[in-house]
Amino acid sequence: MKTKPLSSNIRWIILSFLFLATTLLYIDRSALGIMAPFLQNDIGWNEQQYGNINTAFMIGYALFFLIMGSVVDKIGTKAGYAISVGLWAIAQASAAFAKTWIGFALSRAGLSVGQSGNFPVANKVLAEWFPKKERALAVGIFNGGANVGTLISPLAIPVIVAAFNDDWRVAFIWTLPISIIWITCWILFYNKPENHRFASKSEYDYINSDVAPETGGKVSWGVLLKTREVWAICIGKFLADPIWWFYLFWGAKFLNGKFGLNLKEIGIPFFTIYLISWIGGIFLGWLSSKFLKMGWSLNKGRKMGFFFCAIFALPVMFVPHTNNVWIAVALIAVAAGGHCGWSANIFSLMSDIFPKKLTASVTGIGGFAGAVGGALIAQLVGRVLQNLGTDGYVIPFFIASVGYFIALTIMHLLVPKIKPLNL
């Protein structure tokens, strides 16, 4: 057995694996939305069938988001992450062989199964490798892969497709070798801190320096589902998450249908949307924390944070009525920033109300509610556009505008005063 080093920082290398996996996840997830306007002509699906493709992804994501955590607990993080990335890499590549909308629906369903494991596994890895005092920073770093992935996709995919004579299949295959390299390195390098050959005893002691025994017994989902606070979080996810999925799945189709942007022209507008939304989300997350630091109560500070996120989204209803592509891009970008801020506040709300040992369960329930909402909005948008054509975009953009205010109102009625809950 090799002698362990006197000191090490292996946890940051582990964190880089999580960051890269999350970046790959969002590149693969975004590919269909970017390619959809151009695939529609080659494959021959209609708007309703495209809605069915996205519904297949959302239903799979909803169902497996609930069970992946327990699966990973049984098989461990090393095998769990390798299987998760492997499943979604194969499912993503299989889209290149699809010849009908049903083939794409099956591919996206497989993608959802693999990708549903990313965040449960990553959160468990962080619990294994990081002390509590560093965990929030670590979450912020690895979750930044989501933003990086959505920024890379609209720039890289059109260039890569063009380099291969505009063969759309390349958009779904090019990340497969990267995923294989990631899985190989993960299997070879990863282990728990106590068993890792490169992790020093001092690092292991530091990781466990603030571990405290859990108090109280287990709390069942039956108990959680009887609390108004859980239902408030579910409403916040159910009404808000589908708006983000709408931007992701139909944003490129809207810009192509309304302004005629082709695959080479769509990259910069989409990059702009995701960059501004990232910045807006950081600002709105900071704003909510600033309210609390100013001495506002938890109830007032958090709800005002949600209110300003909703304000950011309100002008997006005007997008279908503008004839200037950059005005449309700006309105969508600001609204998407409102959503990013809303998501940050929802996750903060979970830890505001529930003890740490229950946040994973509440996250799973809330994630399920958001994915169900995404499946429903996919069906709604598909049917509306199939019947009304591009004029039908007025309806989903109006929902995207007022949805956050409706969610906040219901959340306030369910939880008039936000306070820690003792279960």
Buried (B, 14 or more C-beta within 10 A) or exposed (E): EEEBBEEBEBBEBBBEBBBBBBBBBBBBBBBBBBBBBBBBEEBEBEBBBBBBBBBBBBBBBBBBBBEBBEBBEEEBBBBBBBBBBBBBBBBBBBBBEBEEBBBBBBBBBBBBBBBBBBBBBBBBBBBBBBBEEBBEEBBEBBBBBBBBBBBBBBEBBBEBBEEEEEEBBBBBBBBBEBBEEBBEEBEEBBBBBEEBEBBBBEBBEBBEEEEEEEEEEEBEEEEBEEBEBBBBBBBBBBBBBBBBBBBBBBBBBBBBBBBEBEBEBBBBBBBBBBBBBBBBBBBBBBBBBEBBEEEBEBBBBBBBBBBBBBBBBBBBBBBBEBEEBEEBBBBBBBBBBBBBBBBBBBBBBBBBBBBEEBBBBBBBBBBBBBBBBBBBBBBBBBBBBBEEEBEBBBBBBBBBBBBBBBBBEBBBEBBEEBEEBEB
